[in-house]
Amino acid sequence: MPLEEECRSLDAADPLAAVVAQFAPGEPGVLYFDANSIGAMPLGAERAMARLGDQWRRLRRRGWTDADWLEAPARLGGKLAPVVGAEPGSVIVCDSTSVNLHKLVWMGLEMNSGRNVVLSEKGTFPTDLYVAENAARARGASLRLVASPEEIEKSLKGDVALLLLSHTDYRSAYRHDLATLTRMAHDRGVLVLWDLSHSAGAVETALAAGQADFAVGCGYKYLCGGPGSPAWLYVAPRHQAAAQPAIAGWMGHAEPMAFDASYRAAPGVKRHLAGTPPVSGNALMEAALDLWADIEPRAAFEKHARLGDLLIRTVQELTPQSGLQLASPREAARRGGFVAFRHARAAQLADSLNAVGVVVSHRKPDILRFGLSPLYHRYLDVWELGVRLKGRTT
Ligand SMILES: *Cc1c(COP(=O)(O)O)cnc(C)c1O
């Protein structure tokens, strides 16, 4: 079957087709495959903004209770938990990924205080490294980096307290095997903190099944929470009572409204809340998370894998002379949210694709990234991408 026909029949049989229709169309004629800063806008976000405006205008202070603004971090965490394979009551939506990383690097070092090294990879997303190095230094520990995934195992030595990994590499989309690495670390007494920013909402992350200790992720990429949306954090239920939070704020107090002079940590994951929740950001994030109420996560992850396989085939079939070389693993189970290719003139190609209405993202020196969402992409979008690529690459 020709590729175009195949895409049409995949779309016709797509169990997520109704979800695709719940996104606002972008600019007419523009194919959106950006992989970095922001996912598409759910139609529900517009309704959420209007609803919040109405609540603010009418309820004012009473919104905290009557509109449940105060409970949003835990409520949203409850909606996100099944998407990332987490236990109920183990996720809260709050702050930025960087802030949440600080909290959990701190907690990992606190829980494993006989050891004084945070281990990570050189290629980890820069903010993760900055935060980890600084938090480690503040606790009299240090950050140690390995050059490649193959070196992780032999570097899990007796002084390592915490292993901090990006589940998906932000340049190649290489996806670690979360369960295997977690088990390997646990066998050596090391806790593991996963950054799921380039995975959550696109691929399976199975935190509970993989025995993960801690995780963080952003809300605005594949989760489509909107510009600057709040991030989230996960603490395994078995660890939740193990340590005081790094930031002891009133929202993480056992009784915020008691105005006690001293701090008592809230039970569960809520102790990691710090200050007043971002009500407008949470309202948009909730509109995005509500899309998952009708989605079987496994169906979404299967669609994502198929989109990625199709994208690779499309590039190879339509543009054999394209100069694009796959930089991501061919096996879908080893790829995160996007597919990356190398190209000798990647920056120029990104610009010329932009000129024909294809938005992709470029990472220096030679990487082009095509972000794929199981929620808002159609299979035909990938075919159309191939058509436009063909005109630009030779
Ligand atoms: C996008 C991303 C972040 C973003 O961090 P913020 O503090 O939310 O800006 C962090 N880590 C990784 C791996 C990312 O991909």
The ligand as an ORCA input file, in Angstrom:
! r2SCAN-3c Opt
* xyz 0 1
  C      12.360     21.056     29.188
  C      13.244     20.460     30.203
  C      13.440     21.068     31.454
  C      12.776     22.373     31.775
  O      13.082     22.886     33.030
  P      12.255     24.104     33.611
  O      12.862     24.388     34.917
  O      10.823     23.657     33.727
  O      12.398     25.249     32.655
  C      14.248     20.422     32.374
  N      14.856     19.249     32.092
  C      14.697     18.648     30.879
  C      15.351     17.336     30.614
  C      13.899     19.244     29.909
  O      13.744     18.654     28.725
*
